Amino acid sequence: MLIRKFSKVLFALMPLMLAGCEGGVLDPKGQVGIDEKQLIIISTLLMLIVVIPVIFMTLFFAWKYRDGRDHEIYAPKWAHSKTIELVVWLVPIVIVVILGVITWGSTHKLDPYKPLDHEAKPITVEVVSLNWKWLFIYPDQGIASVNELAFPVNVPVNFKISSDTAMNSFFIPQLGSQIYSMAGMTTKLHLIANEPGTYKGISANYSGAGFTGMKFDAIATADQASFDAWVAKVKHQGQTLDSKSYQALAEESINNPVAYYSTVSDGLFNQIVMQYMHKNDMQHHQGMEMHAMHSSEHSIAESGQEMAMPSASSTEQTHDFESSTTKGGAQ
């Protein structure tokens, strides 16, 4: 009777508990997000097969054998039970096997580096995380934007992601996977929006004082024409993004407003990535040179010591020669 009342209350409160899921990973608007939601639900239900009975039995036995119930004396008979052994071992093994199969398939299917199989031609967006804002470069359109990302609905988006500062994590919860952005490296992510709308994008990795304001709007336009209109707006309102203006943009700023760039220098994204590669190579080269210099100095020092200090054998030979000469002169 108590369990029935508890289940009714739980079901009544479920809509309130799920209300906070709006706009998050449990409210997906893209195929990748939908697949990930199904994976989360299936994994959770499989784990609840173990969790729910354990919780129920814990509460039941604590109530049944509570202090004060003299007629419920716990006097177990210690004996081997094959049924219990089978349940204790078989159920976890089956769950682990099922989860392993699901994990193997979903890992390959939802690989963020794997391009989406879709009839529409994808668009490419180059992403750079800065302190504390996001820079989006559209190489095919020749434009860029800050803290605003736009793409057509039902069109795959191929993201190339890097960082010009601390490591961050690029994440649009309603569209799917998150992936890290790291300086001197390029990561990849492929997403698609199945419904038009504006979705919130965030950094899922703490990166300092302005982290809370490091957000952007991901706008899935209703059609290609709407996206083309957005591109035209950026070209009309934007400025030029070259090496000089990029240096100004890269300065730290908190709650940076949306900004547009009508033209972008060719190869700017690669320059941002490779600047740290060149530094690393230069430091490595300098380190090798210093190591070689110290090794040479050490070798020269050892050679000088060997020349200055005769060996024991040569000293003994000289002593023997002087002794024989003395004896010969005495004779």
matplotlib code that plots the C-alpha trace (Angstrom):
import matplotlib.pyplot as plt

x = [0.0, 2.8, 4.7, 1.6, 1.2, 4.8, 4.7, 1.7, 3.5, 6.6, 4.6, 2.9, 6.2, 7.9, 6.7, 8.1, 11.4, 11.7, 10.8, 14.4, 15.5, 14.2, 17.0, 19.5, 20.8, 17.3, 15.7, 17.6, 17.0, 19.5, 20.1, 23.4, 21.6, 18.7, 21.0, 22.9, 19.6, 18.6, 22.0, 21.6, 18.1, 19.0, 22.1, 20.2, 17.4, 19.9, 21.6, 18.3, 17.7, 20.3, 19.8, 16.1, 16.0, 19.0, 17.3, 14.0, 15.5, 17.6, 14.5, 12.3, 14.7, 15.4, 11.7, 10.9, 13.6, 13.6, 14.2, 11.0, 9.4, 10.0, 8.0, 10.3, 13.5, 16.2, 17.7, 19.3, 20.1, 23.6, 23.5, 24.6, 22.0, 22.5, 19.6, 21.1, 24.6, 23.1, 21.2, 24.2, 26.6, 24.3, 22.4, 25.6, 27.3, 24.3, 24.1, 27.8, 27.7, 24.7, 26.3, 29.5, 27.8, 25.9, 29.1, 31.0, 28.3, 27.6, 31.3, 31.7, 28.4, 28.7, 32.4, 32.7, 35.4, 33.1, 31.3, 27.5, 25.9, 23.5, 22.4, 23.0, 26.4, 27.9, 29.3, 32.6, 33.1, 36.4, 36.1, 38.7, 38.2, 39.5, 39.4, 36.4, 34.6, 34.2, 35.4, 33.6, 35.3, 33.5, 36.2, 33.9, 31.9, 34.9, 33.3, 33.6, 31.5, 32.1, 29.6, 27.1, 27.0, 24.5, 23.9, 20.9, 18.6, 19.0, 22.6, 25.6, 28.1, 31.8, 33.6, 37.3, 38.1, 41.2, 42.2, 44.3, 44.3, 43.6, 41.8, 38.1, 35.2, 32.9, 29.4, 25.8, 23.8, 20.7, 22.7, 25.0, 28.6, 31.1, 34.8, 37.9, 39.6, 43.4, 46.1, 48.4, 45.9, 42.8, 39.9, 36.8, 33.1, 30.1, 26.6, 23.2, 20.0, 16.7, 14.6, 15.1, 15.7, 18.3, 20.2, 22.6, 26.3, 28.7, 32.2, 32.0, 35.5, 36.4, 38.9, 39.1, 37.4, 35.2, 34.1, 30.4, 30.1, 31.7, 28.4, 27.1, 23.9, 23.8, 21.1, 19.6, 18.0, 14.7, 16.2, 19.2, 17.8, 17.7, 21.3, 22.3, 20.6, 22.5, 25.8, 24.8, 24.1, 27.5, 29.2, 27.3, 27.9, 31.2, 34.8, 38.0, 39.6, 43.3, 46.4, 46.3, 42.5, 42.8, 45.4, 43.0, 40.2, 42.4, 42.7, 40.8, 37.2, 34.2, 30.7, 31.9, 29.1, 28.3, 30.6, 30.8, 33.7, 32.9, 36.3, 38.9, 42.5, 43.2, 44.6, 44.0, 42.8, 45.9, 48.1, 46.4, 47.0, 50.5, 51.8, 52.2, 53.6, 56.4, 57.1, 57.2, 59.5, 61.8, 61.9, 62.7, 65.4, 66.9, 66.8, 68.6, 71.2, 71.8, 72.1, 74.6, 76.6, 76.7, 77.7, 80.5, 81.8, 81.6, 83.6, 86.2, 86.6, 87.0, 89.6, 91.6, 91.5, 92.8, 95.7, 96.6, 96.5, 98.6, 97.3, 98.5, 100.1, 102.1, 103.3, 104.5, 106.3, 108.1, 109.1, 110.5, 112.5, 114.0, 114.9, 116.6, 118.6, 119.8, 120.8, 122.7, 124.5, 125.5, 127.1]
y = [0.0, 2.4, 1.5, 2.3, 5.7, 6.5, 5.5, 7.8, 10.7, 10.0, 10.0, 13.2, 15.0, 13.6, 16.5, 19.0, 17.2, 17.0, 20.6, 21.6, 19.5, 22.0, 23.3, 20.7, 17.3, 15.7, 18.1, 17.5, 19.3, 17.4, 13.8, 13.5, 14.8, 12.4, 9.4, 10.5, 11.0, 7.4, 6.2, 8.0, 6.6, 3.0, 3.0, 4.5, 1.9, -0.9, 0.4, 0.9, -2.9, -3.2, 0.1, -0.1, -3.6, -2.7, 0.5, -1.3, -4.2, -1.8, 0.2, -3.0, -4.9, -1.8, -1.4, -5.1, -5.8, -2.4, -2.2, -2.8, -5.6, -8.6, -10.9, -10.3, -11.8, -12.1, -15.6, -16.4, -20.0, -19.9, -22.3, -22.2, -21.2, -21.8, -19.5, -16.6, -17.3, -17.3, -14.0, -12.3, -13.2, -13.6, -10.3, -8.1, -10.1, -9.8, -6.0, -5.5, -7.5, -5.5, -2.2, -3.3, -4.0, -0.7, 1.2, -0.4, 0.5, 4.0, 4.8, 4.2, 5.7, 8.9, 9.4, 13.3, 13.1, 11.0, 13.1, 12.8, 10.8, 13.3, 14.3, 18.0, 19.5, 20.4, 23.8, 24.4, 26.5, 27.2, 27.8, 29.5, 29.8, 33.0, 34.7, 34.7, 34.5, 32.3, 33.3, 31.6, 31.8, 30.8, 30.1, 29.4, 32.6, 34.7, 36.1, 35.7, 36.4, 36.5, 34.8, 34.1, 31.0, 30.5, 27.6, 26.2, 23.6, 20.1, 20.8, 19.1, 21.5, 20.5, 22.2, 22.6, 23.7, 25.2, 27.6, 30.7, 30.4, 27.9, 24.6, 25.0, 22.7, 23.5, 22.4, 23.0, 20.8, 20.5, 19.5, 16.9, 16.1, 18.4, 18.4, 20.2, 23.1, 23.2, 25.5, 24.3, 21.5, 21.1, 18.9, 18.1, 17.9, 17.2, 18.3, 19.0, 20.7, 19.1, 22.0, 25.7, 27.8, 29.5, 27.1, 28.0, 27.2, 27.2, 26.3, 23.1, 23.5, 26.2, 28.7, 31.6, 34.7, 35.3, 31.7, 32.3, 34.8, 32.6, 31.7, 32.0, 31.6, 28.8, 29.9, 27.2, 29.2, 28.0, 27.5, 28.3, 31.6, 32.7, 31.7, 33.6, 36.7, 36.3, 36.1, 39.2, 41.0, 40.1, 41.3, 44.6, 45.3, 43.7, 44.9, 43.4, 40.6, 40.5, 39.8, 43.3, 43.3, 39.7, 40.7, 43.3, 40.7, 38.2, 40.5, 39.3, 40.5, 39.5, 39.2, 40.2, 41.4, 39.9, 41.2, 40.6, 40.6, 41.1, 39.9, 37.5, 37.1, 33.9, 31.2, 33.0, 29.9, 28.0, 30.8, 30.8, 27.0, 27.0, 29.9, 27.6, 24.8, 27.1, 28.1, 24.5, 23.6, 26.6, 25.8, 22.1, 23.2, 25.6, 22.9, 20.5, 23.1, 23.9, 20.2, 19.7, 22.7, 21.4, 17.9, 19.4, 21.5, 18.4, 16.4, 19.1, 19.3, 15.6, 15.6, 18.4, 16.5, 13.3, 15.3, 17.0, 13.9, 11.0, 7.5, 5.2, 2.8, 5.6, 6.8, 3.4, 3.0, 6.3, 5.3, 1.9, 3.7, 6.1, 3.3, 1.3, 4.3, 5.0, 1.4, 1.5, 4.7, 3.2, 0.2]
z = [0.0, 0.9, -2.3, -4.4, -2.8, -3.3, -7.0, -7.5, -5.9, -8.0, -11.3, -10.3, -9.6, -12.8, -15.0, -12.6, -12.4, -16.2, -16.7, -16.1, -19.0, -21.6, -23.7, -22.5, -23.7, -23.0, -25.4, -28.6, -31.8, -34.0, -35.0, -33.1, -30.0, -30.5, -30.7, -27.6, -25.7, -26.6, -25.4, -22.1, -21.5, -22.4, -20.2, -17.3, -17.5, -17.6, -14.5, -12.7, -13.0, -10.2, -8.5, -7.9, -6.3, -4.0, -2.8, -2.3, -0.3, 1.8, 2.8, 3.2, 5.5, 7.5, 8.1, 8.5, 11.1, 12.9, 16.6, 18.6, 16.5, 18.7, 16.5, 13.6, 14.9, 12.3, 12.6, 9.2, 8.3, 6.7, 3.7, 0.1, -2.4, -6.1, -7.0, -5.2, -6.7, -10.2, -9.7, -8.0, -10.9, -13.9, -13.8, -13.6, -16.3, -18.6, -18.0, -18.6, -21.8, -23.1, -22.1, -23.8, -27.1, -27.0, -26.1, -29.0, -31.5, -30.3, -30.0, -33.7, -34.7, -32.7, -33.3, -33.4, -36.2, -38.4, -41.1, -41.1, -43.8, -45.4, -48.9, -48.3, -48.9, -45.5, -44.6, -42.8, -39.8, -38.1, -34.4, -32.1, -28.4, -26.9, -23.4, -23.0, -26.3, -29.4, -32.9, -35.9, -39.3, -42.4, -45.0, -47.9, -47.3, -46.3, -43.2, -39.4, -36.3, -32.5, -30.2, -32.9, -35.1, -37.9, -40.3, -42.3, -40.9, -42.1, -43.4, -41.7, -40.2, -40.2, -37.3, -37.1, -33.6, -31.9, -29.1, -28.8, -25.0, -22.3, -23.1, -23.6, -24.6, -27.5, -26.7, -28.0, -25.7, -27.9, -31.0, -29.5, -28.7, -27.0, -27.9, -26.5, -28.1, -27.5, -28.6, -31.3, -32.2, -34.4, -33.3, -35.4, -34.7, -37.0, -36.1, -37.7, -36.6, -37.6, -36.4, -36.9, -33.8, -31.6, -29.4, -26.6, -26.9, -24.0, -22.9, -20.8, -19.4, -16.8, -18.2, -15.8, -14.5, -17.6, -18.0, -17.1, -20.0, -22.6, -24.3, -27.9, -29.9, -32.5, -35.0, -37.2, -40.0, -41.5, -45.0, -47.2, -48.2, -44.5, -44.1, -47.2, -45.8, -42.5, -44.5, -46.4, -43.2, -41.8, -45.0, -44.8, -41.1, -40.5, -40.4, -41.7, -39.7, -40.4, -38.2, -36.6, -35.8, -34.6, -32.0, -30.7, -30.6, -28.8, -25.8, -22.7, -22.5, -20.4, -21.7, -25.2, -27.5, -30.8, -33.6, -37.3, -39.8, -43.5, -44.7, -43.3, -44.2, -46.0, -43.8, -40.6, -38.8, -39.8, -38.6, -35.2, -34.9, -36.3, -34.2, -31.2, -33.4, -34.5, -30.9, -29.8, -32.6, -31.9, -28.2, -29.0, -31.5, -29.0, -26.4, -28.7, -29.5, -25.8, -25.0, -27.8, -26.6, -23.1, -24.3, -26.4, -23.5, -21.2, -23.8, -24.2, -20.4, -20.1, -22.9, -21.1, -17.9, -19.6, -21.2, -17.9, -15.8, -17.0, -16.5, -13.8, -16.3, -18.0, -14.5, -13.6, -16.9, -16.3, -12.8, -14.0, -16.8, -14.2, -11.9, -14.6, -15.7, -12.2, -11.7, -15.1, -14.1, -10.8, -12.4]

ax = plt.figure().add_subplot(projection="3d")
ax.plot(x, y, z, "-o")
ax.set_aspect("equal")
plt.show()
